């Protein structure tokens, strides 16, 4: 199947990640983890801007009352609508930083961490409630990455990148149970990174070092591959006012001769139909 790939924001960020459509502000949020910046993009005006966070930032998601919740090196922080910062869950751990995160149907934040040296089992996946209370759900992740929920909220998908798997949990009442492998990425195809779930329940996953985004149907069958010119796509999300455009973040870190678009925000118009993403309740 043919598709059109466009440059949404030309940039040279080291480690772009975490695209998220902010429906309230009608903008696309994404982060440069190593550049310690939250980026926002208005596809109507074409305006793009960046905000410095002061430390490495793994993800930024909209808050129900305005502003953003951020998964930082030292824990979970909040920016209000005026840009003022406060800590919600301050838990610094030497050698560790926040990575990908997602907001669950009930408004809680599921936030991943990893060690800078990627020590096996050195990361976590934690559910953070609106009041800042935190429960570690996966205590032994290595590179905690993509998280998403099925349209009916009964399944939670999760990636710990070195496993080469997308796993699935049974999800109910804010709890994820019965983790099991769902899709395995074959050797040579890259490493599973960020993911998003569309309105049909299919899972789209970016393949680091695989130069592609794949879509898997709800029964785990591969039914679409978007081959990309960049070696390291990191994550994908549907955005735009109709949630039909697939935005893809990319990285150039570690590449000796990165493609000209590596580090940019890319978009595939009319790639499919996305789901509205809940805002963080805190």
Residue pairs with C-beta under 8 A, 6 or more apart in sequence:
1 224
3 226
3 268
3 271
4 268
4 269
5 226
5 228
5 229
5 266
5 267
5 268
6 266
6 267
6 268
6 269
7 261
7 264
7 265
7 266
7 267
8 28
8 41
8 43
8 247
8 264
8 265
8 266
8 267
9 39
9 41
9 48
9 264
9 265
10 261
10 264
11 32
11 39
11 263
11 264
11 265
12 252
12 262
12 263
12 264
13 32
13 35
13 37
13 39
13 251
13 252
13 263
13 264
14 32
14 33
14 34
14 35
14 251
14 252
14 253
14 263
15 32
15 33
15 34
15 35
15 234
15 251
15 253
16 30
16 31
16 32
16 33
16 39
16 234
16 249
16 250
16 251
16 263
16 264
16 265
17 30
17 31
17 32
17 33
17 58
17 59
17 99
17 100
17 194
17 234
17 235
17 249
17 251
18 29
18 30
18 31
18 58
18 59
18 60
18 100
18 101
18 194
18 235
18 249
19 28
19 29
19 30
19 194
19 235
19 236
19 237
19 239
19 247
19 248
19 249
19 265
20 28
20 29
20 30
20 59
20 60
20 61
20 62
20 237
20 277
21 27
21 28
21 29
21 237
21 238
21 239
21 240
21 243
21 247
21 274
21 277
22 28
22 29
22 40
22 62
23 62
23 276
23 277
24 62
24 66
24 279
25 40
25 62
26 42
26 44
26 241
27 40
27 41
27 42
28 40
28 41
28 42
28 43
28 237
28 239
28 247
28 265
29 38
29 39
29 40
29 60
29 61
29 62
29 68
30 38
30 39
30 40
30 41
30 60
30 247
30 249
30 265
31 37
31 38
31 39
31 57
31 58
31 59
31 60
32 39
32 50
32 57
33 56
33 57
33 58
33 97
33 99
34 56
34 253
36 52
36 53
36 54
36 55
36 56
36 57
37 50
37 51
37 52
37 53
37 57
38 50
38 51
38 53
38 57
38 60
38 68
38 70
39 48
39 49
39 50
39 265
40 48
40 49
40 50
40 51
41 47
41 48
41 265
42 48
43 239
43 240
43 245
43 267
51 83
53 70
53 72
53 77
55 72
55 73
55 74
56 72
56 73
56 97
56 98
57 70
57 71
57 72
57 73
57 98
58 71
58 72
58 97
58 98
58 99
58 100
58 101
58 111
58 112
58 113
59 70
59 71
59 98
59 99
59 100
59 101
59 102
59 111
60 68
60 69
60 70
60 71
61 68
61 69
61 70
61 101
61 102
61 103
61 109
61 277
61 279
61 280
62 68
62 69
62 277
62 279
62 280
63 69
63 78
63 80
63 279
63 280
63 282
64 107
64 279
64 280
64 281
64 282
65 80
65 81
66 80
66 81
67 78
67 79
67 80
67 81
67 82
67 83
68 78
68 79
69 76
69 77
69 78
69 79
69 88
69 103
69 109
69 280
69 282
70 76
70 77
70 78
70 79
70 98
71 98
71 99
71 100
71 101
71 109
71 111
71 112
72 97
72 98
73 92
73 96
73 97
73 98
74 90
74 91
74 92
75 87
75 88
75 89
75 90
75 91
75 92
75 98
76 87
76 88
76 89
76 98
76 109
76 111
76 128
76 132
76 134
77 85
77 86
77 87
77 88
78 85
78 86
78 87
78 88
78 282
79 85
80 86
88 128
88 132
88 282
89 128
89 132
89 134
91 134
93 113
95 115
95 116
95 117
95 122
96 113
96 114
96 115
96 116
96 122
96 123
97 113
97 114
97 116
98 111
98 112
98 113
99 112
99 113
99 114
99 123
99 143
99 144
99 145
100 112
100 144
100 145
100 146
100 147
100 193
100 194
100 235
101 109
101 110
101 111
101 112
101 147
102 109
102 110
102 146
102 147
102 148
102 149
103 109
103 110
103 277
103 278
103 279
103 280
104 110
104 127
104 149
104 156
104 171
104 174
104 278
105 149
105 153
105 278
106 173
106 174
106 278
106 281
107 130
107 278
107 279
107 280
107 281
107 282
108 127
108 128
108 129
108 130
108 174
108 280
108 281
109 127
109 128
109 280
109 282
110 125
110 126
110 127
110 128
110 137
110 147
110 156
111 125
111 126
111 128
112 123
112 124
112 125
112 126
112 141
112 144
112 145
112 147
113 123
113 124
113 125
113 126
113 141
113 144
114 122
114 123
114 141
114 142
114 143
114 144
115 122
115 123
118 142
118 143
118 162
119 142
120 142
120 162
121 140
121 141
121 142
122 142
123 140
123 141
123 142
123 143
123 144
123 160
124 136
124 138
124 139
124 140
124 141
124 144
125 136
125 137
125 138
125 141
125 144
125 147
125 158
126 134
126 135
126 136
126 137
127 134
127 135
127 137
127 174
128 134
128 282
129 281
129 282
130 280
130 281
130 282
131 282
132 282
137 176
138 144
138 158
138 160
138 179
141 160
142 160
142 161
142 162
142 163
143 160
143 161
143 162
144 160
145 159
145 160
145 161
145 192
145 193
145 194
145 195
146 157
146 158
146 159
146 166
146 192
146 193
146 194
146 195
146 196
146 205
146 206
146 235
147 156
147 157
147 158
147 159
147 195
148 156
148 157
148 195
148 196
148 197
148 203
149 155
149 156
149 157
149 171
149 197
150 156
150 157
150 171
150 197
150 201
150 218
151 197
151 199
151 200
151 201
151 275
153 171
154 170
154 171
154 172
155 168
155 169
155 170
155 171
156 168
156 169
156 170
156 171
156 176
157 166
157 167
157 168
157 169
157 182
157 195
157 197
157 203
158 166
158 167
158 168
158 169
158 176
158 179
159 165
159 166
159 167
159 192
159 193
159 194
159 195
159 205
160 167
161 191
161 192
161 193
161 208
162 191
164 184
164 185
164 186
164 187
164 191
164 192
165 181
165 182
165 183
165 184
165 185
165 192
166 181
166 182
166 183
166 185
166 192
166 195
166 203
166 205
166 216
167 179
167 180
167 181
167 182
168 179
168 180
168 181
168 182
169 176
169 177
169 178
169 179
169 180
170 176
170 177
170 178
171 177
182 220
183 203
183 205
183 216
183 220
183 222
185 191
185 192
185 205
185 207
185 210
189 207
189 210
189 212
190 207
190 208
190 209
190 210
190 211
190 212
191 207
191 208
191 209
191 210
192 205
192 206
192 207
192 208
193 205
193 206
193 207
193 208
193 233
193 234
193 235
194 205
194 206
194 234
194 235
194 236
194 237
194 249
195 203
195 204
195 205
195 206
195 235
195 236
196 203
196 204
196 235
196 236
196 237
196 238
196 246
196 274
197 203
197 204
197 275
198 204
198 215
198 238
198 272
198 273
198 274
198 275
199 243
199 272
199 273
199 274
199 275
200 217
200 218
200 272
200 273
201 217
201 218
202 215
202 216
202 217
202 218
202 223
202 272
203 215
203 216
204 213
204 214
204 215
204 216
204 236
204 246
204 272
205 213
205 214
205 216
205 236
206 212
206 213
206 233
206 234
206 235
206 236
206 248
206 249
207 213
207 214
207 233
208 232
208 233
208 234
208 251
209 231
209 232
210 233
211 227
211 228
211 229
211 230
211 231
211 232
211 233
212 225
212 226
212 227
212 228
212 233
213 225
213 226
213 228
213 233
213 236
213 246
213 248
214 222
214 224
214 225
214 226
215 222
215 223
215 224
215 225
215 272
216 222
216 223
217 223
226 246
226 268
226 271
228 248
228 250
228 266
229 259
229 261
230 250
230 258
230 259
230 261
230 262
230 264
230 266
231 255
231 258
231 259
231 262
232 250
232 251
232 252
232 253
232 254
232 255
232 262
233 248
233 249
233 250
233 266
234 249
234 250
234 251
235 248
235 249
236 246
236 247
236 248
236 249
237 246
237 247
237 274
237 277
238 244
238 245
238 246
238 247
238 271
238 272
238 273
238 274
238 275
239 245
239 247
239 267
239 274
240 269
243 273
243 274
243 275
243 276
244 269
244 270
244 271
244 272
244 273
244 274
245 267
245 268
245 269
245 270
245 271
246 267
246 268
246 271
246 272
246 274
247 265
247 266
247 267
248 265
248 266
248 267
248 268
249 265
249 266
250 261
250 262
250 263
250 264
250 265
250 266
251 262
251 263
252 258
252 262
252 263
255 262
